Amino acid sequence: MAGFSKRAEQPMKNLFSALLCAWLLMGAALADAQLVQGTQTGKLVMGACSPLTREEVIYKTEGLTGVCGGAQYLYYILPFLAAGVDVKYMAFSKNSYDLDDDGWGSVTVEDTPSAATYMAVLRDDLLPEKKFRPYGLLGIGVNNFSRRLVWIAPGYYREEIFRKSTGVAFALAAGVDHDFTENVLAGFELRWNYLGTSEDKVGGFHFTFMSMLLNVGWKFGQK
């Protein structure tokens, strides 16, 4: 029995040693973690956007692109999960097309859409302990969508109309961040955006677009 007890003690010692090593390694990892509970980030964002909507808000979107910019603030509830706010403004390039009007005949329309979004966001970081961090993001909020329409008819008649709409905003994104120092970070994000619009006010029920974003930010609040 004594021999059996000694043989049984050895696996227990090995298990205890393994657990102790795992605990020490975990403590070391957390001590060097890039993100911890209470970490905060503030970012400035800029990039390009391209509409996906066809024959709804804008009659013709092939080749139509634009620029976008904004800011974002995140607070990490957990080392891998953050909540915050996200504000963006999108200015799309002018689009020209011809329409047949009962009163004026053939008219040229110059259509310049723009939008602003104000969203609450949740972000999930896949590798919170690393300097290079892939992530996924979900956002929901409201949007202000507008169209500047200029009607140009034969005889140089010109009429300018502004149409505006407010609706829901929704976004899904994937991206990566990299820490260059303890506080300075930069990254890239690809985002799909959905904007609910008013048929009566801007001529369509929704507007969707992709945005490709570069960001630079400041990380603070680590303990």
C-alpha positions in Angstrom: 0.0 0.0 0.0 2.9 2.3 0.8 4.3 1.8 -2.7 0.9 2.4 -4.3 0.5 5.7 -2.3 3.9 6.9 -3.5 3.0 6.1 -7.1 -0.3 8.0 -6.7 1.4 11.0 -5.3 3.6 11.5 -8.3 0.8 12.3 -10.8 -0.7 14.7 -8.3 2.6 16.5 -7.9 2.9 16.7 -11.7 -0.7 18.1 -12.0 0.0 20.6 -9.2 3.2 21.7 -11.0 1.4 22.1 -14.3 -1.4 24.2 -12.7 1.2 26.3 -11.0 3.1 26.9 -14.2 -0.2 27.7 -16.1 -1.2 30.2 -13.4 2.2 31.9 -13.5 2.1 32.1 -17.3 -1.4 33.5 -17.2 -0.3 36.1 -14.7 2.7 37.1 -16.9 0.4 37.3 -20.0 -2.1 39.5 -18.2 0.7 41.7 -16.9 1.9 42.3 -20.5 -1.6 42.5 -21.9 -2.3 45.2 -24.5 -5.9 45.4 -23.5 -7.3 45.1 -20.0 -10.6 45.9 -18.3 -10.9 49.7 -18.2 -8.7 50.4 -21.3 -10.0 53.2 -23.4 -9.3 54.2 -27.0 -10.0 57.4 -29.0 -9.6 57.3 -32.7 -9.7 59.6 -35.8 -10.9 57.8 -38.9 -10.8 58.5 -42.6 -11.2 56.5 -45.8 -13.2 55.8 -49.0 -16.8 54.6 -49.4 -18.6 53.0 -52.3 -22.4 52.6 -52.6 -24.0 49.2 -53.2 -27.5 50.4 -53.6 -29.0 50.1 -57.1 -32.1 51.9 -58.5 -33.4 52.9 -55.0 -32.1 56.1 -53.5 -29.7 56.9 -56.3 -30.7 56.0 -59.9 -27.2 55.1 -61.0 -24.3 54.3 -58.7 -21.8 52.5 -61.0 -18.4 54.1 -60.4 -19.8 56.4 -57.7 -17.4 56.7 -54.8 -16.8 59.1 -51.9 -14.8 60.0 -48.9 -15.6 59.5 -45.2 -14.2 60.6 -41.9 -15.1 60.6 -38.2 -14.2 59.7 -34.7 -14.7 56.7 -32.3 -14.5 56.2 -28.6 -14.3 52.7 -26.9 -14.3 51.5 -23.3 -13.2 47.9 -22.6 -15.8 46.2 -20.3 -13.6 43.1 -20.6 -10.1 42.7 -22.1 -11.7 41.4 -25.3 -15.1 43.3 -25.3 -15.6 47.1 -25.7 -18.6 49.4 -26.0 -18.5 52.9 -27.3 -19.8 55.5 -29.7 -19.0 56.0 -33.4 -19.6 59.1 -35.6 -19.1 59.2 -39.3 -19.7 61.6 -42.2 -19.8 60.4 -45.8 -19.6 62.7 -48.9 -20.2 60.8 -52.1 -19.1 62.1 -55.5 -21.5 63.9 -57.9 -23.5 61.6 -60.2 -25.1 62.9 -63.4 -27.9 61.2 -65.4 -30.6 62.1 -67.9 -34.4 61.9 -67.2 -37.5 62.5 -69.3 -39.7 65.1 -67.7 -43.3 65.7 -68.9 -42.9 69.4 -68.7 -39.3 70.0 -69.7 -38.5 67.0 -71.9 -35.1 65.6 -71.5 -33.3 67.0 -68.4 -29.9 66.4 -66.8 -29.9 65.7 -63.1 -26.8 66.2 -61.0 -27.2 64.1 -57.8 -24.8 64.5 -54.8 -25.7 62.3 -51.8 -24.2 62.6 -48.4 -24.8 61.0 -45.0 -23.9 61.2 -41.3 -24.2 58.3 -38.8 -24.3 58.3 -35.0 -24.0 54.8 -33.6 -23.5 52.8 -30.4 -20.9 50.1 -31.1 -19.8 46.8 -29.6 -16.3 45.5 -30.5 -14.9 42.0 -29.9 -11.0 41.7 -30.0 -9.8 38.2 -30.9 -6.2 38.6 -29.5 -6.5 41.2 -26.7 -3.1 40.3 -25.3 -1.3 41.0 -28.6 -0.1 44.2 -30.3 -1.6 43.0 -33.6 -5.3 42.5 -32.9 -8.0 41.4 -35.4 -11.6 42.4 -34.3 -15.2 42.4 -35.3 -17.6 45.3 -34.7 -21.4 45.8 -34.6 -23.0 49.2 -34.6 -26.6 50.5 -34.5 -27.9 54.0 -34.3 -29.4 56.8 -36.5 -28.5 58.4 -39.8 -29.1 61.7 -41.5 -29.2 61.2 -45.3 -29.4 64.0 -47.8 -29.4 64.5 -51.6 -28.5 67.7 -53.4 -30.3 67.6 -56.8 -29.6 70.0 -59.6 -32.1 69.9 -62.5 -30.7 71.3 -65.8 -33.2 71.7 -68.6 -32.8 72.9 -72.3 -32.6 76.7 -72.3 -30.2 76.7 -69.3 -33.0 76.4 -66.8 -31.5 75.3 -63.5 -33.2 74.3 -60.2 -31.6 73.1 -57.0 -33.4 70.9 -54.6 -32.3 69.5 -51.2 -33.9 66.3 -49.9 -33.2 65.0 -46.4 -34.2 61.9 -44.4 -33.6 60.5 -40.9 -33.6 56.7 -40.2 -31.9 53.8 -38.6 -28.2 53.1 -39.2 -26.6 49.6 -38.9 -23.0 48.5 -39.5 -21.0 45.3 -39.5 -17.2 45.6 -39.7 -14.0 43.6 -39.5 -10.5 45.1 -39.0 -7.1 45.0 -37.4 -5.3 47.3 -35.0 -1.6 47.5 -34.2 0.0 49.1 -31.2 3.1 51.1 -32.2 3.8 52.2 -28.6 2.0 51.7 -25.3 -0.4 54.5 -26.2 -0.3 55.0 -30.0 -2.2 52.6 -32.3 -3.3 52.5 -35.9 -5.4 50.2 -38.0 -7.6 49.3 -41.0 -11.3 48.4 -41.2 -13.7 47.2 -43.8 -17.3 48.1 -43.0 -20.7 47.3 -44.5 -23.3 50.0 -43.8 -27.1 50.1 -44.0 -29.0 53.4 -43.8 -32.8 53.4 -43.6 -34.3 56.2 -45.6 -37.7 57.7 -46.5 -39.3 56.9 -49.8 -41.2 60.2 -49.8 -38.3 62.4 -48.8 -35.3 61.0 -50.7 -36.8 58.4 -53.2 -35.8 55.1 -51.6 -36.3 52.9 -48.6 -32.6 52.2 -47.8 -29.1 53.0 -48.9 -26.1 50.6 -48.5 -22.4 51.1 -49.0 -19.0 49.7 -48.2 -16.3 51.8 -46.5 -12.6 51.2 -46.3 -11.2 53.0 -43.3 -7.8 53.9 -41.9 -7.5 55.0 -38.3 -5.0 56.4 -35.8 -5.7 56.5 -32.1 -4.6 56.9 -28.5 -5.0 54.1 -25.9 -5.2 54.9 -22.3 -6.6 53.8 -18.9 -4.5 50.6 -18.6 -3.7 49.6 -15.0 
